Amino acid sequence: MANHNKAIKISKKHLLGIQDLSISDVNFILSEAKQFINLNKSKNKKLDILRGKTQINLFFEPSTRTQSSFELAGKRLGADVMSMNLNNSAIKKGETLVDTAMTLNAMHPDIIVVRHQDSGASNLLSQKVNCAVLNAGDGRREHPTQALLDALTIIDRKKKIEGLKIAICGDIVHSRVARSNIYLLNMLGAEVNIIAPSNLMPKDIQKLGVNSFSDMKKGVKDCDIVMMLRLQNERMTSSFLSSNREYYEYYGLTPDKLNFAKEDALIMHPGPMNRGIEIDTKLADDINKSVIKEQVELGVAVRMACLKIFCE
């Protein structure tokens, strides 16, 4: 009966991107996640919803937050969780993603969580395996669970997203987090401002239904949420920045720039943070303004919801 019910709620077998979800899918995932928030704060955090199920975490890129969060989520639901860091494994010996998929498929997992440096890798994997695939970040394309946990964090504090003004600031061009958040926040009725220096701003960004700014003070003006992004130095082929100090002066979140946002504006960052470059240390740690710790905490709840829903 539960399975039949699930089929009505989410038609997709995989979670590859926010763009694949309907608004009712999103609301269903977020309502499931809300139920796990209290569980994660309680003494006994273990359920057996996924007992007997096998979850494989396949990380081709280093990740602390996302990988540990998915691992914890799977274990709290009672799944058998296996994590593979592939920066130093068979892939280095020339094994392709398709070969890896076939090897894993032979182990009969129920769900594979994948992070890969190439956009579209999770889609390719989903076509080659018999189980559900959750995208934990693919190249510059999407990072759906990050956007979902960001939405849950905002709803948890502001009680809604519709009608809010949200600024996303930083290295937009390399950011799958920005892309997934733009899709999701637009879907949920927010007004989205994108702030970046011209060489870190995608050329066709307006097509995504956002306002773009190169002046941070104008971009954060009257915003309810200021979401800072990580500078993705590993994806920058040439010198995008003249210096960290200059970047901080123009695009780092400082108290004087935050003053242009609403008085009760919240600060977000997907992590890891470059303190003193992307964000002032005092602001990052300000418990009245920063919800960066809550993002990590609610990330586990969102990933539990996604594992539960997609791991039939």
C-alpha positions as CSV (number, residue, x, y, z in Angstrom):
1,M,0.0,0.0,0.0
2,A,2.8,2.4,0.9
3,N,4.5,1.8,-2.4
4,H,1.3,2.4,-4.3
5,N,0.9,5.7,-2.4
6,K,4.5,6.7,-3.3
7,A,3.9,6.1,-7.0
8,I,1.2,8.8,-6.9
9,K,3.4,11.2,-5.1
10,I,6.6,11.0,-7.1
11,S,6.6,9.8,-10.7
12,K,10.4,9.8,-11.1
13,K,12.6,6.8,-10.4
14,H,15.7,8.9,-10.0
15,L,16.6,12.3,-8.5
16,L,18.8,13.8,-11.1
17,G,17.9,17.5,-10.9
18,I,15.4,20.0,-9.6
19,Q,14.2,20.5,-13.2
20,D,12.8,17.0,-13.2
21,L,10.6,17.6,-10.2
22,S,7.1,19.1,-10.1
23,I,6.0,21.5,-7.4
24,S,4.0,18.7,-5.7
25,D,7.2,16.4,-5.8
26,V,9.1,19.2,-4.1
27,N,6.4,19.7,-1.4
28,F,6.2,16.0,-0.8
29,I,10.0,15.7,-0.3
30,L,10.1,18.7,2.0
31,S,7.1,17.4,4.1
32,E,8.8,14.0,4.5
33,A,12.1,15.8,5.5
34,K,10.3,17.8,8.2
35,Q,9.3,14.6,9.9
36,F,13.0,13.7,10.3
37,I,14.1,17.0,11.8
38,N,12.9,16.0,15.3
39,L,14.1,12.4,14.9
40,N,17.6,13.7,14.3
41,K,17.5,15.7,17.5
42,S,16.2,12.8,19.6
43,K,18.3,10.3,21.5
44,N,17.3,7.3,19.4
45,K,17.9,8.3,15.8
46,K,17.6,4.9,14.2
47,L,14.7,3.7,12.0
48,D,14.4,0.5,10.0
49,I,12.6,1.9,7.0
50,L,15.4,0.8,4.7
51,R,16.4,-2.3,6.5
52,G,17.8,-4.9,4.0
53,K,18.4,-2.2,1.4
54,T,21.9,-1.4,0.0
55,Q,23.0,2.2,-0.6
56,I,26.3,2.8,-2.5
57,N,27.8,6.3,-2.3
58,L,29.9,6.9,-5.4
59,F,32.0,10.0,-5.0
60,F,34.3,10.9,-7.9
61,E,35.0,14.3,-6.4
62,P,36.1,14.9,-2.8
63,S,33.2,15.9,-0.5
64,T,33.0,16.1,3.2
65,R,29.5,17.5,3.9
66,T,27.4,15.8,1.2
67,Q,29.1,12.4,1.5
68,S,28.9,12.2,5.3
69,S,25.4,13.6,5.3
70,F,24.2,10.9,2.8
71,E,26.1,8.2,4.8
72,L,24.5,9.3,8.1
73,A,21.0,9.5,6.4
74,G,21.2,6.0,5.0
75,K,22.4,4.5,8.3
76,R,19.7,6.3,10.3
77,L,17.1,4.7,8.0
78,G,18.7,1.3,8.6
79,A,20.2,0.8,5.1
80,D,23.5,-1.0,4.5
81,V,25.7,1.8,3.3
82,M,28.9,1.5,1.4
83,S,31.0,4.6,0.4
84,M,33.5,4.6,-2.4
85,N,35.9,7.4,-2.9
86,L,37.0,7.1,-6.5
87,N,39.6,9.8,-6.7
88,N,42.2,7.0,-6.0
89,S,40.6,3.8,-7.3
90,A,39.9,1.9,-10.5
91,I,38.9,5.1,-12.2
92,K,42.5,6.3,-12.0
93,K,43.4,3.1,-13.8
94,G,41.2,4.1,-16.7
95,E,37.9,2.5,-15.9
96,T,35.0,4.5,-17.3
97,L,31.8,5.5,-15.5
98,V,29.9,2.9,-17.6
99,D,32.3,0.1,-16.5
100,T,31.9,1.2,-12.9
101,A,28.1,1.3,-13.3
102,M,28.1,-2.3,-14.7
103,T,30.3,-3.5,-11.8
104,L,28.1,-1.9,-9.2
105,N,24.9,-3.1,-10.9
106,A,26.2,-6.7,-10.5
107,M,26.1,-6.1,-6.7
108,H,22.4,-5.4,-6.9
109,P,22.3,-2.1,-4.9
110,D,18.9,-0.5,-4.3
111,I,20.1,3.1,-4.6
112,I,23.3,4.8,-5.8
113,V,24.3,8.3,-4.7
114,V,26.7,9.8,-7.2
115,R,28.9,12.9,-7.3
116,H,30.9,13.5,-10.5
117,Q,32.9,16.3,-12.0
118,D,31.2,15.9,-15.4
119,S,27.8,17.5,-16.0
120,G,25.3,14.8,-16.9
121,A,27.2,11.9,-15.3
122,S,24.3,11.0,-13.0
123,N,21.9,10.9,-16.0
124,L,24.3,8.5,-17.8
125,L,24.7,6.3,-14.7
126,S,20.9,6.2,-14.3
127,Q,20.6,4.7,-17.8
128,K,23.1,1.9,-17.0
129,V,21.9,0.6,-13.6
130,N,18.7,-1.1,-12.4
131,C,18.4,0.9,-9.2
132,A,17.5,4.4,-8.2
133,V,20.2,7.1,-8.7
134,L,20.4,10.3,-6.6
135,N,22.6,13.1,-8.0
136,A,24.9,14.5,-5.3
137,G,26.3,17.0,-7.7
138,D,27.4,16.7,-11.3
139,G,29.8,19.2,-12.8
140,R,28.3,22.6,-13.1
141,R,24.8,21.2,-13.8
142,E,22.8,20.4,-10.7
143,H,23.0,19.6,-6.9
144,P,19.3,18.9,-6.2
145,T,19.6,17.9,-2.5
146,Q,21.5,21.0,-1.7
147,A,18.8,23.2,-3.1
148,L,16.1,21.2,-1.2
149,L,18.0,21.5,2.1
150,D,18.4,25.2,1.5
151,A,14.7,25.5,0.9
152,L,13.9,23.6,4.0
153,T,16.3,25.8,6.0
154,I,14.5,29.0,4.7
155,I,11.1,27.5,5.4
156,D,12.2,26.5,8.9
157,R,13.1,30.1,9.8
158,K,10.9,32.2,7.6
159,K,7.9,29.8,7.4
160,K,7.6,30.4,3.6
161,I,9.6,31.0,0.4
162,E,6.9,32.6,-1.8
163,G,7.3,36.4,-1.9
164,L,10.8,36.4,-0.4
165,K,13.7,38.2,-2.0
166,I,16.8,36.0,-2.1
167,A,20.3,37.0,-3.2
168,I,22.8,34.4,-4.4
169,C,26.3,35.8,-4.6
170,G,29.7,34.7,-5.8
171,D,31.1,32.2,-8.3
172,I,27.8,31.6,-10.2
173,V,29.4,30.4,-13.5
174,H,30.9,27.2,-11.9
175,S,28.1,26.7,-9.3
176,R,25.7,23.8,-9.6
177,V,24.3,24.9,-6.2
178,A,23.3,28.3,-7.7
179,R,21.7,26.6,-10.7
180,S,19.6,24.1,-8.6
181,N,18.6,26.9,-6.2
182,I,17.5,29.2,-9.0
183,Y,15.3,26.5,-10.4
184,L,13.8,25.6,-7.0
185,L,13.4,29.1,-5.5
186,N,11.7,30.3,-8.7
187,M,9.4,27.3,-8.6
188,L,8.5,28.2,-5.0
189,G,7.7,31.8,-5.8
190,A,10.8,33.7,-4.6
191,E,12.4,36.7,-6.4
192,V,16.0,35.8,-7.1
193,N,18.9,38.2,-7.4
194,I,22.2,36.9,-8.8
195,I,25.4,38.8,-7.9
196,A,28.8,38.2,-9.4
197,P,31.7,39.8,-11.1
198,S,31.2,39.7,-14.9
199,N,33.7,36.9,-15.5
200,L,31.9,34.7,-12.9
201,M,28.4,35.4,-14.2
202,P,26.9,33.1,-16.9
203,K,26.2,35.0,-20.1
204,D,22.6,33.8,-20.4
205,I,21.6,34.0,-16.7
206,Q,18.6,36.2,-17.3
207,K,16.9,33.4,-19.3
208,L,16.6,31.6,-15.9
209,G,14.2,34.3,-14.7
210,V,16.5,36.2,-12.3
211,N,17.8,39.7,-11.8
212,S,21.6,40.0,-12.2
213,F,23.9,42.5,-10.5
214,S,27.6,43.2,-10.5
215,D,27.3,45.6,-7.6
216,M,26.7,43.7,-4.4
217,K,25.1,46.5,-2.4
218,K,22.4,46.9,-5.1
219,G,22.0,43.1,-5.4
220,V,21.4,42.5,-1.7
221,K,19.2,45.6,-1.2
222,D,16.0,44.6,0.7
223,C,16.8,40.9,0.5
224,D,15.4,38.4,3.1
225,I,18.2,35.9,2.4
226,V,21.8,36.4,1.3
227,M,23.3,33.1,0.1
228,M,27.0,33.2,-0.4
229,L,28.8,30.7,-2.7
230,R,32.2,29.0,-2.5
231,L,34.8,30.2,-5.0
232,Q,35.5,27.0,-7.0
233,N,39.2,27.4,-7.7
234,E,39.4,23.8,-8.9
235,R,37.2,24.6,-11.8
236,M,38.9,27.8,-12.8
237,T,41.3,27.3,-15.7
238,S,42.6,30.8,-15.9
239,S,43.1,33.5,-13.4
240,F,39.5,34.6,-12.7
241,L,40.4,36.8,-9.8
242,S,43.1,39.5,-9.5
243,S,43.4,38.8,-5.7
244,N,41.5,37.4,-2.8
245,R,41.6,40.7,-1.1
246,E,40.0,42.5,-4.0
247,Y,37.3,39.8,-4.3
248,Y,36.5,40.2,-0.6
249,E,36.3,44.0,-0.9
250,Y,33.8,43.8,-3.8
251,Y,32.0,40.4,-3.3
252,G,32.8,39.2,0.2
253,L,29.9,39.4,2.7
254,T,30.8,42.1,5.2
255,P,28.6,43.9,7.8
256,D,28.4,47.1,5.7
257,K,27.2,45.2,2.7
258,L,24.7,43.2,4.8
259,N,23.3,46.5,6.1
260,F,21.7,47.0,2.6
261,A,19.6,43.8,3.1
262,K,16.6,43.6,5.4
263,E,17.2,43.9,9.1
264,D,16.2,40.3,9.7
265,A,18.0,38.9,6.7
266,L,19.5,35.5,7.1
267,I,23.0,34.4,5.8
268,M,23.5,31.1,4.1
269,H,26.5,29.2,2.6
270,P,26.7,25.7,1.2
271,G,30.2,25.2,2.5
272,P,33.1,24.8,2.7
273,M,33.6,28.5,3.4
274,N,36.6,30.6,2.6
275,R,36.5,32.9,5.6
276,G,37.8,36.4,5.0
277,I,37.3,35.9,1.2
278,E,33.6,35.0,0.7
279,I,32.4,35.9,4.1
280,D,33.4,37.8,7.2
281,T,34.1,35.4,10.1
282,K,32.0,37.2,12.6
283,L,29.0,37.1,10.3
284,A,29.5,33.4,9.5
285,D,29.3,32.6,13.2
286,D,26.6,35.1,14.2
287,I,23.9,32.8,15.6
288,N,21.2,35.5,15.1
289,K,21.9,35.9,11.3
290,S,23.7,32.9,10.1
291,V,21.9,29.6,9.4
292,I,24.9,27.8,8.0
293,K,24.9,25.3,10.8
294,E,21.2,24.6,10.3
295,Q,21.8,24.0,6.6
296,V,24.2,21.1,7.6
297,E,21.7,19.8,10.2
298,L,18.7,19.9,7.9
299,G,20.7,18.4,5.1
300,V,20.6,15.1,6.9
301,A,16.8,15.3,7.2
302,V,16.4,16.1,3.5
303,R,18.7,13.3,2.4
304,M,16.8,10.9,4.6
305,A,13.6,11.9,2.9
306,C,15.2,11.5,-0.6
307,L,16.6,8.0,0.3
308,K,13.2,6.9,1.7
309,I,11.2,8.2,-1.3
310,F,13.4,7.0,-4.1
311,C,14.6,3.7,-2.5
312,E,11.5,1.7,-3.1
